[in-house]
Amino acid sequence: MSKAYESIMRGLKEIEAHKNGTAKLRTTVLEIEPTPRYDAKAVKKLRLELRLPQRAFARVCGVSNKTVEAWESGRNEPNGSARRLFELIEKDKEALERGGILVIS
């Protein structure tokens, strides 16, 4: 048998023993906050706080100019990954510069 198969089977047996109470495995509980909603006003407010035109904001977000226009007009809402990015930016406005994503000269 392959090492991968043996490792998987060993892991499954450990899980079963943990479930039956005959073994204690280290567990980690994760709590992940849901992404906040960003309506048209919130997207535009964030962009303006960053002092970016729509084109630059689109590049920062990795989307097209049309997508930013649609967010800010209310035609579309940002998806989960964009909302998480916005949340992180709101919490730390300098993160884009520190990460080298936005270089202001």
ZAMI-635794 format. One record per residue: residue in three letters; x, y negated, z negated of N, C-alpha, C in turn. Coordinates in steps of 0.2 Angstrom, whole numbers, padded with zeros to 4 digits, always signed. Layout:
ATOM  type    n.X    n.Y    n.Z   ca.X   ca.Y   ca.Z    c.X    c.Y    c.Z
ATOM   ALA      X      Y      Z      X      Y      Z      X      Y      Z
...
//
This chain:
ATOM  type    n.X    n.Y    n.Z   ca.X   ca.Y   ca.Z    c.X    c.Y    c.Z
ATOM   MET  +0004  +0006  +0000  +0000  +0000  +0000  +0004  -0006  +0000
ATOM   SER  +0002  -0012  +0003  +0006  -0018  +0003  +0006  -0021  -0004
ATOM   LYS  +0011  -0026  -0004  +0011  -0029  -0011  +0005  -0034  -0011
ATOM   ALA  +0003  -0037  -0006  -0003  -0041  -0006  -0009  -0038  -0009
ATOM   TYR  -0010  -0032  -0006  -0016  -0028  -0008  -0015  -0026  -0016
ATOM   GLU  -0010  -0024  -0018  -0009  -0022  -0025  -0010  -0028  -0029
ATOM   SER  -0007  -0034  -0027  -0008  -0040  -0031  -0016  -0042  -0032
ATOM   ILE  -0019  -0042  -0026  -0026  -0043  -0026  -0030  -0038  -0031
ATOM   MET  -0029  -0032  -0030  -0032  -0027  -0034  -0030  -0028  -0042
ATOM   ARG  -0024  -0030  -0043  -0022  -0031  -0050  -0026  -0037  -0053
ATOM   GLY  -0027  -0042  -0049  -0031  -0048  -0051  -0038  -0047  -0052
ATOM   LEU  -0041  -0043  -0047  -0048  -0041  -0048  -0049  -0037  -0055
ATOM   LYS  -0044  -0032  -0056  -0045  -0028  -0062  -0044  -0033  -0069
ATOM   GLU  -0040  -0038  -0068  -0040  -0043  -0074  -0046  -0047  -0075
ATOM   ILE  -0049  -0049  -0069  -0055  -0052  -0069  -0061  -0048  -0072
ATOM   GLU  -0061  -0042  -0070  -0066  -0037  -0073  -0065  -0036  -0080
ATOM   ALA  -0059  -0036  -0083  -0057  -0035  -0090  -0059  -0041  -0094
ATOM   HIS  -0058  -0047  -0091  -0060  -0053  -0094  -0068  -0054  -0095
ATOM   LYS  -0071  -0052  -0089  -0078  -0052  -0089  -0081  -0047  -0094
ATOM   ASN  -0078  -0041  -0095  -0080  -0036  -0100  -0078  -0038  -0107
ATOM   GLY  -0074  -0043  -0108  -0072  -0045  -0115  -0066  -0041  -0117
ATOM   THR  -0063  -0037  -0113  -0057  -0033  -0115  -0050  -0036  -0114
ATOM   ALA  -0051  -0042  -0111  -0044  -0046  -0109  -0046  -0053  -0109
ATOM   LYS  -0041  -0057  -0111  -0043  -0064  -0111  -0038  -0068  -0106
ATOM   LEU  -0041  -0071  -0101  -0037  -0075  -0096  -0038  -0082  -0098
ATOM   ARG  -0032  -0085  -0096  -0032  -0093  -0096  -0037  -0095  -0091
ATOM   THR  -0041  -0100  -0093  -0046  -0103  -0089  -0046  -0111  -0089
ATOM   THR  -0048  -0114  -0084  -0048  -0121  -0084  -0055  -0123  -0082
ATOM   VAL  -0057  -0128  -0085  -0064  -0131  -0083  -0063  -0137  -0080
ATOM   LEU  -0065  -0138  -0074  -0065  -0145  -0071  -0071  -0148  -0070
ATOM   GLU  -0071  -0155  -0072  -0077  -0159  -0071  -0075  -0164  -0066
ATOM   ILE  -0079  -0164  -0060  -0077  -0169  -0055  -0083  -0173  -0054
ATOM   GLU  -0082  -0180  -0055  -0088  -0184  -0054  -0090  -0184  -0047
ATOM   PRO  -0097  -0185  -0046  -0099  -0186  -0039  -0096  -0192  -0036
ATOM   THR  -0096  -0193  -0029  -0094  -0199  -0026  -0099  -0204  -0026
ATOM   PRO  -0097  -0210  -0028  -0103  -0215  -0028  -0105  -0217  -0021
ATOM   ARG  -0111  -0220  -0021  -0114  -0222  -0014  -0111  -0229  -0013
ATOM   TYR  -0110  -0230  -0006  -0108  -0236  -0004  -0113  -0239  +0002
ATOM   ASP  -0117  -0244  +0000  -0121  -0246  +0005  -0117  -0251  +0010
ATOM   ALA  -0121  -0255  +0014  -0118  -0259  +0019  -0114  -0265  +0015
ATOM   LYS  -0118  -0268  +0010  -0115  -0273  +0006  -0109  -0271  +0002
ATOM   ALA  -0109  -0265  -0001  -0103  -0263  -0004  -0097  -0262  +0000
ATOM   VAL  -0098  -0259  +0006  -0092  -0258  +0011  -0089  -0265  +0013
ATOM   LYS  -0093  -0269  +0015  -0091  -0276  +0017  -0087  -0279  +0011
ATOM   LYS  -0090  -0279  +0005  -0087  -0282  -0001  -0080  -0279  -0002
ATOM   LEU  -0079  -0273  -0002  -0073  -0270  -0003  -0068  -0272  +0003
ATOM   ARG  -0070  -0272  +0009  -0066  -0274  +0014  -0064  -0282  +0013
ATOM   LEU  -0068  -0286  +0011  -0067  -0293  +0010  -0062  -0294  +0004
ATOM   GLU  -0063  -0290  -0001  -0058  -0290  -0007  -0051  -0288  -0005
ATOM   LEU  -0051  -0284  +0000  -0044  -0282  +0002  -0041  -0287  +0007
ATOM   ARG  -0046  -0292  +0009  -0044  -0297  +0014  -0042  -0294  +0021
ATOM   LEU  -0046  -0289  +0023  -0044  -0286  +0029  -0050  -0287  +0034
ATOM   PRO  -0048  -0288  +0041  -0053  -0288  +0046  -0055  -0281  +0047
ATOM   GLN  -0061  -0281  +0050  -0064  -0274  +0052  -0059  -0269  +0055
ATOM   ARG  -0055  -0272  +0060  -0051  -0267  +0064  -0045  -0264  +0059
ATOM   ALA  -0043  -0269  +0054  -0037  -0266  +0050  -0040  -0261  +0045
ATOM   PHE  -0046  -0263  +0042  -0050  -0259  +0037  -0051  -0252  +0041
ATOM   ALA  -0053  -0252  +0047  -0054  -0246  +0051  -0048  -0241  +0051
ATOM   ARG  -0043  -0245  +0052  -0036  -0241  +0053  -0034  -0238  +0046
ATOM   VAL  -0035  -0242  +0041  -0034  -0239  +0034  -0038  -0233  +0032
ATOM   CYS  -0044  -0233  +0034  -0049  -0228  +0033  -0048  -0222  +0038
ATOM   GLY  -0045  -0223  +0043  -0044  -0218  +0048  -0050  -0217  +0052
ATOM   VAL  -0054  -0222  +0053  -0060  -0222  +0057  -0060  -0227  +0063
ATOM   SER  -0065  -0227  +0067  -0065  -0232  +0073  -0068  -0238  +0070
ATOM   ASN  -0067  -0244  +0074  -0070  -0250  +0073  -0077  -0250  +0073
ATOM   LYS  -0080  -0246  +0077  -0087  -0245  +0078  -0090  -0242  +0071
ATOM   THR  -0086  -0237  +0068  -0089  -0234  +0062  -0089  -0239  +0056
ATOM   VAL  -0084  -0243  +0056  -0084  -0249  +0051  -0090  -0253  +0052
ATOM   GLU  -0091  -0255  +0058  -0097  -0259  +0060  -0103  -0256  +0058
ATOM   ALA  -0104  -0250  +0059  -0110  -0246  +0058  -0111  -0246  +0050
ATOM   TRP  -0106  -0245  +0046  -0106  -0245  +0039  -0109  -0252  +0037
ATOM   GLU  -0106  -0257  +0039  -0107  -0264  +0037  -0114  -0266  +0039
ATOM   SER  -0117  -0263  +0045  -0123  -0265  +0047  -0129  -0261  +0044
ATOM   GLY  -0127  -0256  +0040  -0132  -0251  +0037  -0134  -0246  +0042
ATOM   ARG  -0132  -0246  +0048  -0134  -0240  +0053  -0131  -0233  +0050
ATOM   ASN  -0126  -0233  +0047  -0123  -0227  +0045  -0120  -0228  +0038
ATOM   GLU  -0120  -0223  +0034  -0116  -0223  +0027  -0110  -0219  +0028
ATOM   PRO  -0105  -0222  +0024  -0099  -0218  +0024  -0100  -0211  +0021
ATOM   ASN  -0096  -0206  +0024  -0096  -0199  +0021  -0092  -0198  +0015
ATOM   GLY  -0092  -0192  +0012  -0090  -0191  +0005  -0082  -0193  +0005
ATOM   SER  -0078  -0191  +0010  -0071  -0193  +0009  -0070  -0200  +0010
ATOM   ALA  -0074  -0204  +0014  -0073  -0211  +0014  -0075  -0214  +0007
ATOM   ARG  -0081  -0212  +0005  -0083  -0214  -0002  -0078  -0213  -0007
ATOM   ARG  -0075  -0207  -0007  -0070  -0206  -0013  -0064  -0211  -0012
ATOM   LEU  -0062  -0212  -0005  -0056  -0217  -0004  -0058  -0224  -0006
ATOM   PHE  -0064  -0226  -0005  -0067  -0232  -0007  -0066  -0233  -0015
ATOM   GLU  -0068  -0227  -0018  -0068  -0227  -0026  -0061  -0228  -0028
ATOM   LEU  -0057  -0224  -0025  -0050  -0225  -0027  -0047  -0232  -0026
ATOM   ILE  -0048  -0235  -0020  -0046  -0242  -0019  -0049  -0247  -0024
ATOM   GLU  -0055  -0246  -0026  -0058  -0250  -0030  -0055  -0250  -0037
ATOM   LYS  -0053  -0244  -0039  -0050  -0243  -0046  -0043  -0246  -0046
ATOM   ASP  -0040  -0246  -0040  -0033  -0248  -0039  -0031  -0251  -0032
ATOM   LYS  -0033  -0258  -0032  -0032  -0261  -0026  -0025  -0261  -0023
ATOM   GLU  -0020  -0260  -0027  -0013  -0260  -0024  -0011  -0254  -0022
ATOM   ALA  -0015  -0248  -0023  -0013  -0242  -0021  -0011  -0241  -0013
ATOM   LEU  -0015  -0245  -0009  -0013  -0244  -0002  -0006  -0247  +0000
ATOM   GLU  -0004  -0252  -0004  +0002  -0255  -0003  +0008  -0250  -0006
ATOM   ARG  +0007  -0248  -0012  +0012  -0244  -0015  +0013  -0237  -0011
ATOM   GLY  +0007  -0235  -0008  +0008  -0229  -0004  +0010  -0230  +0003
ATOM   GLY  +0012  -0236  +0005  +0014  -0237  +0011  +0009  -0237  +0017
ATOM   ILE  +0003  -0237  +0015  -0003  -0236  +0020  -0004  -0243  +0023
ATOM   LEU  -0003  -0248  +0018  -0004  -0255  +0020  +0002  -0259  +0019
ATOM   VAL  +0005  -0262  +0024  +0011  -0266  +0023  +0010  -0273  +0025
ATOM   ILE  +0010  -0277  +0020  +0009  -0284  +0021  +0015  -0288  +0021
ATOM   SER  +0017  -0292  +0027  +0023  -0295  +0027  +0022  -0303  +0029
//
